[in-house]
Amino acid sequence: MNKLYVGNLSPSVTVEDLKQFFGENNLPVPDQVLLKSGYAFVDFPDQNSAIKAIESLSGKVELHGKVIEVDYSVPKKLRSRKIQIRNIPPHLQWEVLDGLLAQHGTVENVEQVNTDTETAVVNVTYSTKEEAKEAIEKLTGHQFDDYSFKVSYIADMDAAPPDQAPRTRRGGRLSRNQGASQPGPSGEFGAPRTTQQDLRIIVPTQYVGAIIGKEGLTIKNVTKQTQSKVDIHRKENAGAAEKPITIHSTPEGCSAACRMIMEIMQKEANETKAMEDIPLKIIASNNYIGRLIGKQGRNLKKIEEETGTKITISSLQDLNIYNNERTITVKGSLEACCNAEVEIMKKLREAYENDIAAINQQTSLIPGLNLNALGIFSSTLPVLSPAAGPRSTMPPVGPAGYNPFLGHSSHLSSLYGVPPASAIPHQHAAQEQEVAYLFIPTQAVGALIGKKGQHIKQLAHFAGASIKIAPAEMPDATERMVIITGTPEAQFKAQGRIFGKLKEENIFTGKEEVRLETHIKVPSTAAGRVIGKGGKTVNELQSLTSAEVIVPRDQTPDEKNEVVVKICGHFFANQTAQRKIREIIQQVKQQEQKHQQGAAVSPQHSK
């Protein structure tokens, strides 16, 4: 990946001229330079310096009177599904980029590359080489704000035949994920992008130097011995007493790397006599904490007893709509902490995998909907696209967080894999507004509203919905009604965040899933269709969604000739039942319109 093509060279340029030229431009002096007539191939030691050379030299700098061209040198057999996009605005949200990439094909992976440039760089893997080719053609020169994307092929090692696989060069080892990091809580570039499969820990800033080691030798040894990739996020939270570290590997690799890092810190602490035992601090999404703790704290107590540790979890008060992560602090001997890490991560990964299964089931029930882009999930849960099969795992997007800069319409391309409706000629951009009535426990109202109404305002802005809490019908009412008005996507986001908030607040103690009742109004003419002959449709609906669906038969329609359908279940069940019922309503409306049009046309034909 780090071999560069240098073109438009003067015939008078020598190998020594090139080496001197790179040194003068503050770039590594390459050991290997293959000079041809008018061009050369140059090996760089790492991806970061290769990117720096391309960005700082190509089309900008003269050598012997000619402006040179610099780009990756990728043999045709390796020019397949992988591309690199440079000069990305650092403030660009991941959701926006994901939507842009999805317009040219199915993206299998997106990795951000750590560079010294002010702009961001990502490596993108498409499912086919045709899609990668289209992305290069369409995205090269793409303007975003005042930035123009630069796109190149990068070597796809999987594209080479087994007997011709690229060999490791002497002096540097190629790594498929070399230099890659991923976006994090901000949802912007420059922050680590992780999933709960990775291990994320916090270490005291004073030990970061020891963990890295002289010229990075210590951390290189950790990664080599444990076959892990370790990102130390030194630039985050300047001046903070602690720094995050992300370990990308198998569960065994993560645990081994964690143990080595703990040993390095403990050795340093012993030498400096700073403290006796250094606690292990693990970062995890709050969505998984309840399942880690277990009913009445049983899971956590069991881990403490079996490992001889004391485990505490940061307060819910530290959470807000911007941050959905908590810190798990493990105190004990080094051995005890490492044993506890294995058990804690086992529980967290199990919760993560269960959520993936639930989300993938949801996508099959709501075809075409990219749940990642809705941003209601705490971490980067990969969602399978029903239409594309097992290879088409959607790229993770930034972890859920309130994004005040991204408008609702910007989500549409990533929601459905097509441009926003407003960009498609002869199509109505506005979607039909829906009203849902969600009933929440009275004791949760304060948390949902937030201080001076800030939380509910942020939630409404995030979802693009109107959210109102109705007054209590009686002073001692145990439930309050939340009235949500918005498009289907807005409903999904708003309701999802409300379910999540109740989970965070531990309103439903001892229950894995928050179950709420939702009312939606349907035309009285459609109520029979929701029930079905002999209750067949409603029974199938309940079986399909795992939600309880009640259509009272003795209801008197309101002034709009509508009746209430009650739905009770956890979020996925609740939401899917709503969508299915809305589909039935739409079908009834379309049939009524056809009938009316037919009745209007008939008299003319009878003449």
C-alpha positions in Angstrom: 0.0 0.0 0.0 3.0 2.3 0.6 4.6 2.1 -2.9 4.1 5.4 -4.7 4.2 6.3 -8.4 6.0 9.6 -9.1 5.3 10.9 -12.6 6.0 13.8 -15.0 9.7 13.6 -14.2 12.4 15.4 -16.2 14.8 13.1 -18.1 17.6 14.7 -16.1 16.3 13.5 -12.7 18.5 10.9 -10.9 17.8 8.5 -8.0 19.9 10.7 -5.8 17.9 13.8 -6.9 14.7 12.1 -5.8 16.1 11.0 -2.4 17.4 14.6 -1.8 14.1 16.0 -3.0 12.0 14.0 -0.5 14.4 14.9 2.4 14.1 18.6 1.5 10.3 18.3 1.7 10.5 16.8 5.2 9.6 13.3 4.1 11.3 10.0 4.8 14.2 9.4 2.4 13.2 6.1 0.7 15.6 3.2 0.6 14.2 1.8 -2.7 13.8 4.0 -5.8 13.1 2.4 -9.2 13.7 5.1 -11.8 12.3 4.8 -15.3 12.1 7.2 -18.2 9.9 10.0 -17.0 8.6 8.3 -13.9 9.7 6.3 -10.8 8.4 3.9 -8.1 9.3 4.8 -4.5 8.8 2.7 -1.4 7.7 4.6 1.7 8.0 3.1 5.3 4.4 3.6 6.3 1.0 4.8 5.1 1.1 8.1 7.0 4.3 9.2 5.2 2.9 8.0 1.8 -0.3 10.1 2.3 1.8 13.1 3.4 3.9 12.7 0.2 0.8 12.6 -2.1 -0.9 15.5 -0.3 2.1 17.8 -0.1 3.8 17.1 -3.5 1.3 16.0 -6.2 0.6 18.8 -8.6 2.2 21.3 -6.2 5.9 21.0 -6.3 8.5 21.2 -9.2 11.5 19.0 -9.7 14.0 20.1 -12.4 11.4 22.6 -13.7 8.5 20.1 -14.0 5.5 19.8 -11.6 5.5 16.2 -10.5 2.5 13.8 -10.0 2.4 11.5 -7.0 -0.1 8.7 -6.3 -0.3 5.1 -5.0 1.3 2.5 -7.3 -1.3 -0.3 -7.4 -0.8 -3.2 -9.8 -4.0 -4.0 -11.8 -4.4 -7.4 -10.1 -4.6 -5.6 -6.8 -6.8 -2.7 -8.1 -10.0 -4.2 -7.0 -12.5 -3.2 -4.3 -10.4 -0.9 -2.1 -10.0 2.9 -2.4 -8.7 5.7 -0.3 -10.5 9.1 0.0 -8.4 12.1 1.2 -8.9 15.8 1.9 -12.2 15.1 3.8 -13.3 18.0 6.0 -12.5 17.1 9.6 -15.9 18.4 10.7 -17.8 16.1 8.3 -20.2 13.8 10.2 -19.8 10.0 9.6 -23.5 9.6 8.8 -23.1 12.0 5.9 -20.0 10.2 4.5 -21.7 6.8 4.9 -24.7 8.1 3.0 -22.4 9.4 0.2 -20.5 6.2 -0.1 -23.7 4.1 -0.1 -24.8 5.9 -3.3 -22.1 4.0 -5.3 -22.6 0.5 -3.9 -22.5 -1.8 -0.8 -19.7 -0.7 1.5 -18.2 -3.6 3.5 -15.8 -1.6 5.6 -14.7 2.0 6.3 -11.5 2.8 8.3 -10.1 6.1 9.2 -6.4 6.5 8.8 -4.3 8.3 11.4 -2.4 11.0 9.6 -0.6 14.3 10.3 -2.8 16.1 7.9 -5.6 18.5 9.1 -8.1 16.8 6.8 -9.4 13.3 7.3 -8.5 10.2 5.3 -10.5 6.9 5.0 -9.9 3.6 3.4 -13.1 2.1 1.9 -13.8 -1.4 0.8 -16.8 -2.0 -1.6 -18.3 -5.4 -2.2 -17.3 -5.4 -5.9 -14.6 -3.9 -8.0 -17.2 -2.3 -10.3 -18.6 -0.4 -7.3 -15.1 0.8 -6.3 -14.5 2.0 -9.9 -17.7 3.9 -9.9 -16.9 5.5 -6.5 -13.5 6.6 -7.8 -15.1 8.2 -10.9 -17.9 9.9 -9.1 -16.2 10.9 -5.9 -12.9 12.3 -7.3 -13.2 16.0 -7.1 -16.4 15.8 -5.1 -16.9 19.2 -3.4 -17.9 19.5 0.2 -17.8 23.0 1.7 -14.4 24.3 0.4 -12.8 20.8 0.3 -12.4 18.7 -2.9 -12.1 14.9 -2.3 -9.1 13.1 -3.7 -9.5 9.4 -4.4 -7.1 6.6 -5.3 -7.0 2.8 -5.5 -5.1 1.1 -2.7 -3.9 -2.5 -2.8 -6.5 -5.1 -2.2 -4.5 -8.1 -0.8 -7.6 -10.3 -1.1 -7.7 -9.7 -4.9 -4.3 -11.4 -5.5 -4.4 -15.1 -6.5 -3.1 -17.3 -3.6 0.1 -18.2 -5.4 0.8 -14.6 -6.3 0.0 -13.0 -3.0 2.1 -9.9 -2.3 5.1 -10.7 -0.3 6.2 -8.7 2.8 8.9 -6.2 1.9 12.1 -6.2 3.8 12.2 -3.3 6.3 8.5 -3.0 6.8 5.5 -5.3 7.3 2.3 -4.7 5.5 -0.8 -4.8 7.6 -4.4 -4.7 6.2 -5.4 -2.3 9.0 -2.2 -0.5 9.3 -2.6 3.0 10.6 -6.4 2.7 10.7 -8.5 4.1 13.5 -12.2 4.5 13.7 -14.6 7.4 14.6 -15.9 7.7 18.1 -18.4 9.4 20.4 -18.4 12.7 18.6 -19.4 11.0 15.3 -16.8 13.2 13.6 -13.4 12.3 12.2 -10.3 12.1 14.4 -12.0 10.1 17.2 -11.7 6.3 17.6 -14.5 4.4 15.9 -15.1 1.2 17.8 -17.6 -1.5 18.5 -18.3 -3.4 21.8 -16.3 -6.2 20.3 -13.2 -4.1 20.9 -11.8 -3.5 24.4 -11.7 0.1 25.4 -9.9 1.1 28.6 -8.8 4.3 30.3 -5.3 4.7 31.7 -3.6 7.5 33.8 -1.9 9.9 31.4 1.3 9.6 33.4 1.8 6.0 32.1 1.1 6.7 28.5 4.8 7.3 27.8 5.8 4.0 29.4 3.1 2.1 27.4 4.3 3.6 24.1 8.0 3.1 25.0 11.1 4.6 23.4 10.4 5.1 19.6 7.2 3.1 20.1 9.0 -0.1 20.8 7.0 -1.1 23.8 3.6 -0.8 22.2 4.9 -2.5 19.0 5.9 -5.4 21.2 2.4 -5.5 22.7 0.7 -5.6 19.3 3.1 -8.2 17.9 2.9 -10.6 20.9 -0.9 -10.3 21.2 -1.7 -9.9 17.5 -3.8 -6.9 18.3 -4.0 -3.3 17.1 -3.8 -0.8 19.9 -4.8 2.8 19.4 -3.6 5.2 22.2 -5.7 8.3 21.8 -3.1 10.8 23.1 -4.6 13.9 21.5 -8.1 13.4 23.1 -9.0 15.6 26.1 -5.8 17.6 26.2 -4.6 18.1 29.8 -6.9 15.3 31.1 -5.6 13.0 33.8 -6.6 9.9 31.9 -6.4 8.8 28.2 -8.5 6.2 26.4 -6.9 3.2 24.7 -8.8 1.0 22.1 -7.7 -2.6 21.5 -8.8 -4.2 18.3 -8.5 -8.0 18.3 -10.1 -11.3 19.1 -11.4 -11.5 22.7 -8.3 -13.5 23.6 -6.1 -10.9 21.9 -7.8 -8.0 23.6 -7.4 -9.7 27.1 -3.7 -10.5 26.4 -3.0 -6.9 25.3 -4.8 -5.5 28.3 -2.8 -7.7 30.6 0.5 -6.5 29.1 -0.6 -2.9 29.4 -1.6 -3.4 33.0 1.8 -5.0 33.7 3.7 -2.1 32.1 1.7 0.4 34.2 2.2 -1.7 37.4 6.0 -1.9 36.8 6.2 1.8 36.2 4.1 2.5 39.4 6.4 0.3 41.4 9.5 2.0 40.1 8.1 5.5 40.8 6.3 4.4 44.0 3.2 6.2 42.7 0.6 3.7 43.9 0.2 0.0 44.9 -2.5 -1.4 42.7 -3.6 0.3 39.5 -7.4 -0.1 38.9 -8.6 -1.4 35.5 -11.1 1.0 33.9 -13.2 -0.3 31.0 -15.5 1.9 28.9 -18.8 0.4 27.8 -22.1 1.6 26.4 -24.8 2.1 28.9 -27.1 0.0 26.8 -25.2 -3.1 28.0 -24.6 -2.1 31.6 -28.0 -3.4 32.9 -27.3 -6.8 31.4 -23.7 -6.8 32.9 -25.1 -6.0 36.3 -27.9 -8.6 36.0 -31.1 -8.9 38.0 -30.6 -7.6 41.5 -26.9 -7.3 40.7 -26.3 -11.0 40.5 -24.0 -11.0 37.4 -21.7 -8.4 38.9 -21.6 -10.0 42.3 -20.7 -13.3 40.8 -17.8 -11.8 38.9 -16.6 -10.1 42.0 -16.7 -13.3 44.1 -15.1 -15.4 41.5 -12.2 -13.0 40.7 -11.7 -11.4 44.2 -12.3 -7.9 42.9 -14.4 -4.9 43.7 -16.3 -3.5 40.7 -18.0 -0.1 40.5 -19.8 1.6 37.6 -19.9 5.3 37.0 -23.1 7.2 37.9 -26.0 7.6 35.5 -25.8 11.3 36.3 -22.7 11.4 34.0 -24.8 10.4 31.0 -26.5 12.8 28.6 -27.7 12.8 25.0 -24.1 13.5 23.9 -22.6 10.7 25.9 -24.0 7.2 26.4 -21.0 5.5 27.9 -20.1 4.5 31.4 -16.8 3.5 33.1 -16.5 0.1 34.8 -13.7 0.3 37.5 -12.2 -2.9 38.7 -10.0 -2.9 41.8 -7.8 -5.7 43.0 -4.5 -7.4 42.2 -3.3 -7.3 38.7 -4.2 -10.9 38.2 -7.6 -10.5 39.6 -8.3 -7.4 37.5 -7.3 -9.3 34.3 -9.5 -12.2 35.2 -12.4 -9.9 35.8 -11.8 -8.2 32.4 -12.4 -11.5 30.7 -15.7 -12.1 32.5 -16.9 -8.5 32.1 -16.2 -8.4 28.4 -17.8 -11.8 27.9 -21.1 -10.3 29.3 -20.8 -7.1 27.2 -20.0 -9.0 24.0 -23.0 -11.3 24.6 -25.3 -8.3 25.0 -23.8 -6.7 21.9 -24.4 -9.9 19.8 -28.0 -10.2 21.1 -28.6 -6.6 20.0 -27.2 -7.4 16.5 -29.6 -10.3 16.2 -32.5 -8.1 17.3 -31.6 -5.3 14.9 -31.1 -7.7 12.0 -34.5 -9.2 12.7 -35.9 -5.6 12.7 -34.4 -4.8 9.3 -36.0 -7.9 7.8 -39.4 -6.7 9.1 -38.9 -3.1 7.9 -37.3 -3.6 4.5 -34.9 -0.9 3.3 -34.5 0.8 6.6 -30.9 1.4 7.7 -31.2 1.4 11.5 -27.6 2.5 11.9 -28.4 5.8 10.2 -31.2 6.5 12.6 -28.6 6.9 15.4 -30.5 5.5 18.3 -28.1 2.7 19.1 -25.3 3.1 21.5 -22.5 1.6 19.5 -21.7 0.6 16.0 -23.9 -2.4 15.5 -23.5 -3.8 12.0 -26.8 -4.2 10.3 -27.3 -6.7 7.5 -29.0 -5.3 4.4 -31.8 -7.8 3.6 -31.4 -7.3 -0.1 -27.7 -7.8 -0.3 -27.1 -11.1 1.5 -24.4 -12.0 4.0 -21.5 -10.2 2.4 -23.2 -6.8 2.6 -22.7 -6.0 6.2 -23.4 -2.3 6.5 -20.5 -0.1 7.6 -20.6 1.0 11.2 -21.5 4.6 11.7 -20.6 6.7 14.6 -22.0 5.7 17.9 -25.3 7.1 18.8 -25.2 10.7 19.9 -27.1 13.9 19.4 -25.9 15.6 16.3 -27.0 19.2 16.2 -25.4 19.9 12.8 -27.1 17.1 10.7 -30.5 17.9 9.4 -33.3 15.3 9.0 -33.1 15.2 5.2 -29.4 14.4 5.3 -30.2 11.0 6.7 -32.4 10.0 3.8 -29.7 8.8 1.5 -28.3 6.5 4.1 -31.7 5.4 5.3 -32.8 4.0 2.0 -29.6 4.0 -0.1 -31.0 6.6 -2.5 -30.7 10.4 -2.7 -33.1 12.4 -0.6 -36.6 12.7 -2.0 -36.0 16.4 -2.5 -33.2 15.6 -5.0 -35.4 13.3 -7.1 -37.4 15.1 -9.8 -41.2 14.6 -9.9 -41.3 13.1 -6.4 -42.9 14.6 -3.4 -40.3 15.3 -0.7 -42.6 15.6 2.2 -43.6 12.4 4.0 -46.8 11.9 5.8 -46.9 13.0 9.4 -47.9 10.3 11.9 -49.1 10.7 15.5 -48.3 8.1 18.2 -49.3 8.2 21.8 -46.6 6.6 24.1 -47.4 5.9 27.7 -44.5 6.2 30.2 -44.3 5.8 34.0 -45.0 9.1 35.8 -41.6 8.9 37.7 -39.8 9.0 34.3 -41.3 12.3 33.2 -38.7 14.5 34.9 -35.8 12.6 33.3 -37.3 12.8 29.9 -37.9 16.5 30.1 -34.5 17.3 31.6 -33.3 20.4 33.3 -35.2 23.4 32.0 -36.6 21.2 29.3 -33.2 20.7 27.6 -33.4 16.9 27.1 -36.8 16.9 25.5 -35.8 19.8 23.2 -32.6 18.1 22.1 -34.5 14.9 21.6 -37.2 16.6 19.4 -34.4 18.3 17.4 -32.5 15.1 17.0 -35.6 13.1 15.8 -37.1 15.9 13.8 -40.4 15.3 15.6 -42.8 17.2 17.8 -42.8 15.7 21.3 -45.3 16.8 24.0 -46.2 15.4 27.4 -49.9 15.6 28.1 -51.0 16.7 31.6 -51.8 14.0 34.1 -55.5 13.0 34.0 -55.5 12.5 37.8 -53.1 13.6 40.6 -52.1 10.1 41.4 -51.8 8.8 37.8 -49.1 6.2 37.4 -48.6 6.9 33.6 -48.3 10.0 31.4 -49.0 10.2 27.7 -46.3 11.4 25.4 -47.6 12.7 22.0 -45.2 12.2 19.2 -45.8 13.8 15.7 -43.5 13.1 12.8 -42.5 11.0 9.8 -41.9 7.3 10.2 -38.2 7.9 10.7 -38.8 10.6 13.2 -41.2 8.3 15.1 -38.6 5.5 15.1 -35.8 7.8 16.4 -38.0 9.6 19.0 -39.6 6.5 20.4 -36.2 4.6 20.4 -34.6 7.3 22.4 -37.5 7.4 24.9 -37.2 3.6 25.4 -33.5 4.0 25.8 -33.9 6.8 28.4 -36.2 4.7 30.5 -33.6 1.9 30.4 -30.8 4.3 31.4 -32.9 5.6 34.4 -33.5 2.0 35.6 -37.2 2.7 35.7 -37.9 -1.0 35.0 -35.7 -2.6 37.6 -34.7 -6.2 37.0 -36.1 -6.3 33.4 -33.9 -6.6 30.4 -36.4 -4.9 28.1 -38.5 -1.8 28.6 -42.1 -2.6 27.7 -44.4 0.3 27.0 -47.9 0.8 25.7 -48.4 2.8 22.5 -51.7 4.0 21.0 -52.2 4.8 17.3 -55.4 5.9 15.7 -56.7 4.1 12.6 -59.7 4.9 10.3 -62.7 2.9 11.5 -62.9 1.5 8.0 -59.5 0.0 8.5 -60.0 -1.5 12.0 -61.7 -4.6 10.6 -58.7 -5.2 8.3 -56.3 -4.9 11.3 -58.3 -7.6 13.1 -58.8 -9.8 10.1 -61.4 -12.6 9.6 -61.8 -14.3 12.9 -58.9 -12.3 14.4 -56.5 -14.0 12.0 -54.6 -10.8 11.0 -54.1 -9.4 14.5 -53.0 -12.9 15.7 -50.5 -13.1 13.0 -49.3 -9.6 13.8 -48.8 -10.5 17.4 -46.9 -13.7 16.5 -44.7 -11.8 14.0 -43.8 -8.9 16.2 -44.0 -10.3 19.7 -46.1 -7.3 20.7 -49.6 -7.4 22.2 -52.0 -5.7 19.8 -55.6 -4.9 21.0 -58.3 -3.4 18.7 -61.3 -2.8 20.9 -64.5 -3.9 19.0 -66.9 -1.7 20.9 -65.2 1.6 20.3 -67.1 4.7 19.2 -65.2 6.5 16.4 -64.1 10.0 17.2 -64.9 13.1 15.2 -62.3 12.1 12.5 -64.0 8.7 12.3 -60.9 7.0 13.9 -60.5 4.4 16.6 -57.5 3.6 18.9 -55.3 0.5 18.5 -53.3 -0.4 21.6 -49.8 -1.9 21.2 -47.7 -3.2 24.1 -44.1 -4.5 23.9 -40.4 -3.8 23.9 -39.1 -1.2 21.4 -38.6 -3.5 18.4 -41.9 -5.3 18.9 -43.7 -2.0 19.4 -42.2 -0.3 16.4 -42.7 -3.2 14.0 -46.3 -3.6 15.0 -46.9 0.2 14.3 -45.3 -0.1 10.9 -47.3 -3.1 9.9 -50.6 -1.5 11.0 -49.6 1.7 9.1 -49.1 -0.5 6.0 -52.6 -1.9 6.4 -54.0 1.6 6.7 -52.2 2.7 3.6 -53.6 -0.3 1.6 -57.1 0.5 2.7 -56.7 4.2 1.7 -55.4 3.2 -1.7 -58.3 0.8 -2.3 -60.8 3.5 -1.3 -59.2 6.0 -3.7 -59.3 3.5 -6.5 -63.0 2.9 -5.7 -63.8 6.6 -5.7 -61.9 7.1 -9.0 -63.8 4.2 -10.5 -67.1 5.6 -9.4 -66.3 9.0 -10.9 -65.4 7.5 -14.3 -68.3 5.1 -14.6 -71.1 7.6 -15.4 -69.0 9.0 -18.3 -68.7 5.5 -19.8 -72.4 4.8 -19.5 -73.3 7.7 -21.8 
